[in-house]
Amino acid sequence: MTTTTTTPEGIRPVTATRVLVLNSGSSSVKYQLLDMRDRSRLAVGLVERIGEETSRLVHTPPAGGAGKREQTGPIADHGAALKAVAAELAADGLGLDSPELAVIGHRVVHGGQKFTAPTLVTEEVMAEIERLVPVAPLHNPANISGIRTAQALRPDLPQVAVFDTAFHTTMPEYAARYAIDVATADAHRIRRYGFHGTSHAYVSRETARLLGRAPEDTNVIVLHLGNGASASAVRGGRCVDTSMGLTPLEGLVMGTRSGDIDPAVTFHLMRVAGMSADEIDVLLNKKSGMVGLCGDNDMREITRRMGEGDRQARLAFDIYIHRLKKYIGAYYAILGRVDAVAFTAGVGENAAAVREAAVDGLEELGLAVDGGLNAVRADEPRLISPAYARVAVAVVPTDEELEIATQAYALVTG
Ligand code: ADP
């Protein structure tokens, strides 16, 4: 297939159909190489503990799980990590120097208000991502480093940034603003941005497809329940509200994050417990949520403990579900008409007990789950509501890498 691609140098014809997707965290890089002709995965992998003595690279080649390769040993930085990834890909005949590689798509966590769509990386774009570091101090520096490393490896290739916040930029001003002094908020770019946007976009569209409807005519409440968790209200394919805010801390109870909390808890801890801002940051982001409530953040372990009558695990589960219900109710009210509630990510796709409990008692809202359908395990999008239910309840596996690849490839091939 011959197509054209937009590079920093201009438009040129290429026969390239591959996309490398990079998700660079502070000490990790996740990657996938996809062929956009059939959206197949040519390689998948992960480098973790970058900067430590015990860095680890796990690479799964096209053949799949059986051919999985693993190496451990120090990998100093993102540059070294990407070079190690490039070597693994080359060993499978998929080297990054291949003319078949069309674009590298990067997950970038914070795009602020400016980036509303996937964006070809230029120096101005890099400067803007850099300007957003104060609102995403953990994430954007790692994303910048991933892009710089990829640019050094293939300076001729277009790099596309796909922002976690982009899908949420359609939120109306009254949903995005906090009710605080406007001048202070504007001076410090304090507003609700939302995250997991690539997943919410993909899942809301796939849910409409599952229902056989056009996304423009479909209203969906998306519940992205992973270790991080967020809900969104999507009206006709556009996000009108989401549960995460200035940072991913707001909203649902998560694996290690508290979600919604009275902000006065922060000053109380400063004044009464003598904690610093950094200590409270760690408390609320890393030591709260399910791990803070019961010592475990893995829903498999929590439900297993509940089965043994563990009351702490039960209470943590009940708090998790209570918050989830509040958001389902809130987003129902905001949307007015709901066509589907879609569960996704690690917990949403796998924890039948969470799905059942979250809609339990909501029959008056047209919501119900069929026990038999809910118990089925599958990788495909599926309905779990009974035929009589007015609102569809669905399990829709998310695929952020495919969505990033699709958006990046579409941008460079027009
Ligand atoms: P993230 O991308 O935020 O790290 P994931 O979407 O991969 O998270 O979700 C990870 C979480 O999914 C785990 O912490 C665990 O709670 C949950 N999970 C994974 N598999 C199962 C399962 N089979 N049953 C219940 N929960 C599961």
Boltz pocket constraint, residues with backbone or C-beta under 6 A from the ligand:
constraints:
  - pocket:
      binder: B
      contacts: [[A, 225], [A, 226], [A, 227], [A, 228], [A, 255], [A, 297], [A, 298], [A, 299], [A, 300], [A, 345], [A, 346], [A, 347], [A, 350], [A, 351]]
      max_distance: 6.0
